[in-house]
Amino acid sequence: MKPKLDPSVIYEAALEIFARYGYGKATLEDIAGRLNMTKGSLYNYTTSKLELYRQTVTYAFTRWQDKVAAAVRREEAPDRQLEVLCDCAVGYLKEDSLFREILKQDPEIFPMFPSDDPYREINDRSRGMIADILSRGIGRGIFNPMDVDKTADILFSIYKMFIIQAYVKTNEEYIPRMLRETLDLLTRGLYKRGDSPE
């Protein structure tokens, strides 16, 4: 009996096939062929193409999230953590061409509204990462007091807008400049200190 494949091997092969053909045209036979196995053998790892697609997208999202979390952990100050989180999260898809291609073909895997999110659990973890940074920043007196969960939702929605603009609408040059200006606006505000309206 052959030893069972590590799930990551299956997901890497599936990423290649889904990126090349899109969900609609990709087949389990294509993925099985990439793994040098039969379609029947592939059913030892999944029950359907849809299940494998969702598992593969979850795997890719988790890898993205883990890379961002590792970059954030290397920073000590919450304001710097927020900057690094934004830069790394938006820039990641430049490196991951397969997942970038899947997102272009299926932007619904990254919907604007949480109620429509098929990957809500993993995206909730991303929102939680933002909320944790905001909480630490408030605790250290770096950020103003706020509802961290609502603010994390707002920041995550803006982030998704950048991702769609950069990688689905393919305007990557627009993003670094606009990300920095948006982060500056969000962290410093429109008004000079002490000059806000009554």
Backbone hydrogen bonds, N-H to C=O, Kabsch-Sander energy under -0.5 kcal/mol:
donor,donor_aa,acceptor,acceptor_aa,energy
9,V,6,D,-1.5
10,I,6,D,-1.1
11,Y,7,P,-2.6
12,E,8,S,-2.4
13,A,9,V,-1.9
14,A,10,I,-2.6
15,L,11,Y,-2.7
16,E,12,E,-1.8
17,I,13,A,-2.0
18,F,14,A,-3.2
19,A,15,L,-2.4
20,R,16,E,-1.9
21,Y,17,I,-2.8
22,G,18,F,-1.9
25,K,21,Y,-0.7
26,A,22,G,-2.0
31,I,27,T,-1.8
32,A,28,L,-3.0
33,G,29,E,-2.8
34,R,30,D,-2.0
35,L,31,I,-1.3
36,N,33,G,-1.3
37,M,32,A,-2.5
42,L,38,T,-1.8
43,Y,39,K,-1.2
44,N,41,S,-1.7
45,Y,42,L,-2.2
46,T,42,L,-0.9
52,L,48,S,-2.2
53,Y,49,K,-2.7
54,R,50,L,-2.6
55,Q,51,E,-2.6
56,T,52,L,-2.6
57,V,53,Y,-2.7
58,T,54,R,-2.4
59,Y,55,Q,-2.3
60,A,56,T,-2.4
61,F,57,V,-2.9
62,T,58,T,-2.6
63,R,59,Y,-2.2
64,W,60,A,-2.1
65,Q,61,F,-2.9
66,D,62,T,-2.9
67,K,63,R,-1.9
68,V,64,W,-2.0
69,A,65,Q,-2.7
70,A,66,D,-2.2
71,A,67,K,-1.8
72,V,68,V,-2.4
73,R,69,A,-2.3
74,R,70,A,-0.9
75,E,72,V,-1.8
81,Q,77,A,-2.6
82,L,78,P,-2.3
83,E,79,D,-1.7
84,V,80,R,-2.7
85,L,81,Q,-2.8
86,C,82,L,-2.2
87,D,83,E,-2.6
88,C,84,V,-2.9
89,A,85,L,-2.6
90,V,86,C,-2.2
91,G,87,D,-2.2
92,Y,88,C,-1.5
94,K,91,G,-1.7
95,E,91,G,-0.5
95,E,92,Y,-1.9
96,D,92,Y,-1.4
97,S,95,E,-1.3
100,R,96,D,-2.2
101,E,97,S,-1.9
102,I,98,L,-2.0
103,L,99,F,-2.6
104,K,100,R,-2.0
105,Q,101,E,-1.9
106,D,102,I,-2.0
109,I,106,D,-2.0
110,F,107,P,-1.9
116,D,113,F,-1.7
117,D,114,P,-1.6
120,R,117,D,-1.1
123,N,119,Y,-2.2
124,D,120,R,-2.8
125,R,121,E,-1.3
126,S,122,I,-1.3
127,R,123,N,-2.4
128,G,124,D,-2.4
129,M,125,R,-1.8
130,I,126,S,-1.8
131,A,127,R,-2.6
132,D,128,G,-2.4
133,I,129,M,-1.8
134,L,130,I,-2.5
135,S,131,A,-2.6
136,R,132,D,-2.4
137,G,133,I,-2.5
138,I,134,L,-2.4
139,G,135,S,-2.6
140,R,136,R,-1.7
141,G,138,I,-1.4
142,I,137,G,-2.6
143,F,137,G,-1.4
148,V,146,M,-1.1
151,T,147,D,-2.5
152,A,148,V,-2.5
153,D,149,D,-2.1
154,I,150,K,-2.2
155,L,151,T,-2.8
156,F,152,A,-2.5
157,S,153,D,-2.1
158,I,154,I,-2.2
159,Y,155,L,-2.4
160,K,156,F,-2.3
161,M,157,S,-1.8
162,F,158,I,-2.0
163,I,159,Y,-2.3
164,I,160,K,-2.6
165,Q,161,M,-2.5
166,A,162,F,-2.8
167,Y,163,I,-2.9
168,V,163,I,-0.7
168,V,164,I,-1.3
169,K,164,I,-2.5
171,N,165,Q,-0.9
174,Y,171,N,-1.1
175,I,171,N,-0.7
175,I,172,E,-0.5
177,R,173,E,-0.6
178,M,174,Y,-1.9
179,L,175,I,-3.3
180,R,176,P,-1.9
181,E,177,R,-2.2
182,T,178,M,-2.6
183,L,179,L,-2.7
184,D,180,R,-2.2
185,L,181,E,-2.3
186,L,182,T,-2.7
187,T,183,L,-2.4
188,R,184,D,-2.4
189,G,185,L,-2.2
195,D,192,K,-2.4
